Amino acid sequence: MAQMRARTDNNELMQNTLAVTCGPMAFDTHSVREAWDLAADGYAQGQASGRDYYRYEFFGPAHADLCGDVRGRRLLDVGCGSGYFTREMAARGAQATGVDISPRMIALANERETAAALDAADLSHAFAPRSFDIATSCLALQDMPQPLNVFRSVHAMLRRGGRFVASIEHPCTNPPFRAWERDAHGRKRWLCIDRYFERGPREYTWTRWPGAFTTMANHAPLEDWFGWILEAGFQIRTVREPRPQASAIQARPALMDATRLPYFLMFDLVTAGTCGDSAAPERSAP
């Protein structure tokens, strides 16, 4: 049985958005919570409709594969949203607990599981130190205002040798400006990107899911992400840039784009000084 308590979950691929706005804007715990509370129903309906096939047929399975065998493990899912990945881990045998910052998102999760509301940047009020064997965060960290504090907070929750398996939107292919260059027939030729080093939040207006809504995410270059990981006390076991399986591409031809460019970046981290305690999960064929 999975348990869920409260943070954020997001899939911000460009085909699901109409507009991306950059520039000065409020990006703190309150604004993120408010945005996801307003977006929760439309987002959950969109997921249930099958529109989020990137999650169910691409990066979700890749993230689960990187987690490896979780049977009997005490697992914390950071940014669980309405609980998709928490339930997946519970189905694989983990003693899974999810946290999310949005009370409304957690209310939706509560329709299927037990949940409560928490800020991932400060988990110490809810859990004792070293309470978990493994933590996960499936495409949620870029939605959080203070990633370094989240890494530190998760590190404090993990036992010695504990792992943190996290995925984010790939900073190199999802900077503040990105657009496909197309030929005369509308076929994609190459992806144009710019302003990679421009750090800061962006607003996304979603129009292709039930009810238009706006959410926020933070862009940071790779040096920031690796810096936060190391400063929080983690060591890096492996990094992956997943590609969709052939069967997924056959079912969803639009996934072919992700065989040309890395859309997601996944980290398998371990608490410092314990990198050799256990073997990394086997890599599946792309």
C-alpha positions in Angstrom: 0.0 0.0 0.0 1.4 3.4 -1.0 1.1 6.4 1.3 1.2 9.9 0.0 1.8 13.2 1.8 2.4 16.2 -0.6 5.0 18.2 -3.2 4.8 18.4 -7.2 4.8 16.3 -10.3 5.0 17.7 -13.8 5.6 16.9 -17.5 6.3 20.0 -19.4 7.0 18.8 -22.9 6.4 21.5 -25.5 3.6 19.7 -27.3 1.5 20.1 -24.2 1.9 23.8 -23.8 1.0 26.9 -25.8 3.2 29.5 -24.3 6.3 29.7 -22.2 6.9 33.0 -20.3 10.3 34.0 -18.9 11.2 36.9 -16.7 10.7 38.2 -13.2 8.0 36.3 -11.4 7.2 34.9 -7.9 8.7 31.5 -7.5 8.5 30.4 -3.9 6.8 27.7 -1.9 3.5 29.7 -1.7 3.3 30.5 -5.5 4.2 26.9 -6.5 1.6 25.4 -4.1 -1.0 27.8 -5.4 -0.3 27.1 -9.0 -0.4 23.4 -8.6 -3.6 23.5 -6.5 -5.3 25.4 -9.4 -3.8 23.0 -12.0 -4.4 19.8 -10.2 -7.8 18.7 -11.5 -7.0 19.5 -15.1 -3.6 17.9 -14.9 -4.9 14.7 -13.3 -7.7 14.5 -15.9 -5.1 14.9 -18.6 -3.1 12.1 -17.1 -6.1 9.8 -16.8 -7.1 10.5 -20.4 -3.8 8.9 -21.7 -2.4 12.1 -23.1 0.6 11.9 -20.9 2.1 9.0 -22.8 5.6 10.3 -22.3 5.2 9.5 -18.6 3.5 6.1 -19.0 5.4 4.8 -22.0 8.8 6.5 -21.8 10.4 8.3 -18.8 8.2 6.6 -16.2 9.3 3.1 -17.1 12.9 4.3 -17.5 12.9 5.9 -14.1 11.4 2.7 -12.6 14.1 0.6 -14.3 16.8 2.8 -12.7 15.3 2.3 -9.3 15.9 -1.4 -9.7 14.6 -4.0 -7.2 12.6 -2.1 -4.5 10.9 -5.0 -2.8 10.8 -4.5 0.9 12.5 -1.1 0.7 11.3 1.9 2.6 10.8 4.4 -0.3 10.1 8.1 -0.3 8.6 9.6 -3.5 9.4 13.3 -3.6 7.0 15.4 -5.7 4.5 12.6 -6.1 1.7 14.7 -7.6 -1.5 12.6 -7.7 0.6 9.5 -6.9 1.4 7.8 -10.2 5.0 6.8 -9.4 4.3 6.1 -5.7 1.7 3.6 -6.7 4.1 2.1 -9.3 6.8 1.6 -6.6 4.3 0.1 -4.2 3.1 -2.3 -6.9 6.7 -3.4 -7.2 6.9 -4.2 -3.5 8.2 -1.0 -1.9 6.9 0.4 1.3 6.2 3.6 -0.5 5.4 7.1 0.9 4.7 10.0 -1.4 5.1 13.7 -0.5 3.8 16.7 -2.5 3.5 20.4 -1.9 0.0 20.7 -3.4 -2.9 19.8 -1.0 -5.3 19.6 -3.9 -3.0 17.2 -5.8 -2.8 15.1 -2.6 -6.6 15.2 -2.2 -6.7 13.6 -5.7 -4.1 11.0 -4.6 -6.2 10.4 -1.5 -9.0 9.1 -3.7 -6.8 6.1 -4.2 -4.3 6.1 -1.3 -3.5 7.7 2.0 -1.7 11.1 1.8 -0.7 14.3 3.6 0.9 17.7 2.7 4.6 18.5 2.9 7.3 20.7 1.5 10.1 18.6 0.1 12.7 21.2 1.1 12.0 20.4 4.8 11.0 16.8 5.5 12.4 16.8 9.0 9.0 17.8 10.5 7.4 14.6 9.3 10.1 11.9 9.3 13.0 10.9 11.6 16.5 11.1 10.1 17.6 7.9 8.2 14.0 6.7 7.8 14.2 5.5 4.2 16.3 3.1 2.1 15.6 4.9 -1.2 14.1 8.1 -2.4 12.8 9.0 -5.8 11.7 12.1 -7.6 10.1 11.5 -11.0 10.4 14.8 -13.1 9.5 17.1 -10.2 12.7 18.7 -9.0 12.7 21.4 -11.6 9.3 22.6 -10.2 10.8 23.2 -6.8 12.1 26.7 -5.8 15.0 25.4 -3.7 16.6 22.3 -5.2 19.7 22.4 -3.0 17.5 22.4 0.1 15.5 19.5 -1.3 18.7 17.5 -2.0 19.9 18.2 1.6 16.5 17.3 3.1 16.3 14.0 1.1 19.9 13.2 2.1 19.0 13.5 5.8 16.1 11.1 5.3 18.3 8.3 3.8 20.1 5.6 5.8 23.8 5.0 5.2 24.1 3.7 1.6 20.7 5.0 0.8 19.9 6.0 -2.8 18.1 9.0 -4.4 16.9 8.2 -8.0 15.8 11.5 -9.6 14.8 12.6 -13.1 14.5 16.1 -14.5 13.9 17.7 -17.8 17.2 17.8 -19.6 18.6 21.3 -19.2 20.4 21.2 -22.6 17.3 20.6 -24.6 14.8 22.6 -22.5 16.4 26.0 -22.0 14.3 29.2 -21.9 14.1 29.3 -25.7 13.5 26.2 -27.9 11.8 25.6 -31.2 11.9 23.0 -33.9 13.0 24.2 -37.4 10.8 22.5 -40.0 11.1 21.9 -43.7 8.6 22.9 -46.4 6.6 19.7 -45.6 6.4 20.4 -41.9 9.0 17.7 -40.9 11.3 18.5 -38.0 14.8 19.2 -39.2 16.6 20.3 -36.0 15.9 21.8 -32.6 16.9 25.4 -32.1 17.9 26.3 -28.5 19.1 29.5 -26.9 19.7 31.2 -23.5 20.9 28.0 -21.9 22.8 29.9 -19.1 19.8 32.1 -18.3 18.8 30.8 -14.9 15.4 31.3 -13.4 11.7 30.4 -13.4 9.3 30.1 -16.3 5.6 30.0 -16.6 4.0 27.3 -18.7 0.4 27.8 -20.0 -1.1 24.4 -20.8 -3.9 24.4 -23.3 -4.2 20.8 -24.7 -5.3 19.3 -21.4 -8.7 19.6 -19.8 -9.0 23.3 -18.8 -6.1 25.7 -19.5 -3.9 26.2 -16.5 -0.5 27.7 -15.7 2.4 26.2 -13.8 6.0 27.2 -13.1 9.4 25.5 -13.4 13.0 26.5 -12.9 15.7 26.3 -15.5 19.3 25.8 -14.3 22.4 24.6 -16.3 24.0 21.3 -15.6 26.8 22.8 -13.5 24.1 24.0 -11.0 22.5 20.5 -10.8 25.8 18.7 -10.3 26.9 21.3 -7.8 23.7 20.9 -5.7 24.1 17.2 -5.7 27.6 17.3 -4.4 27.1 20.1 -1.9 24.2 18.1 -0.4 26.6 15.2 0.3 25.6 12.8 -2.5 27.9 10.8 -4.7 26.9 10.0 -8.3 26.6 6.3 -9.1 25.3 6.8 -12.7 23.7 9.3 -15.0 21.3 8.3 -17.8 19.7 10.1 -20.7 16.9 7.6 -21.5 15.5 6.8 -24.9 12.1 5.2 -25.6 11.9 1.5 -26.3 11.1 0.4 -29.9 7.7 -0.9 -28.8 6.8 2.5 -27.3 7.8 4.3 -30.5 5.7 1.8 -32.5 2.7 2.6 -30.3 3.4 6.4 -30.2 5.4 7.5 -33.3 5.8 11.0 -31.7 8.3 9.5 -29.3 10.8 9.2 -32.2 12.0 12.7 -31.4 13.4 11.4 -28.2 15.8 9.1 -30.1 17.4 12.1 -31.6 17.8 14.3 -28.6 18.0 13.8 -24.8 14.7 15.0 -23.3 15.3 13.8 -19.8 18.2 13.4 -17.4 18.3 10.8 -14.6 20.6 10.6 -11.6 21.3 7.6 -9.4 22.8 9.1 -6.3 24.1 7.6 -3.0 24.9 9.1 0.3 28.6 10.1 0.4 31.2 7.5 1.2 29.0 4.6 0.2 29.2 4.5 -3.6 30.4 0.9 -3.7 28.0 -0.5 -1.1 25.7 -2.0 -3.8 25.7 -2.5 -7.5 23.8 -0.2 -9.8 20.7 -1.8 -11.5 21.3 -3.3 -14.8 20.9 -1.1 -17.9 18.1 -2.2 -20.2 18.6 -1.9 -24.0 17.4 1.3 -25.6 
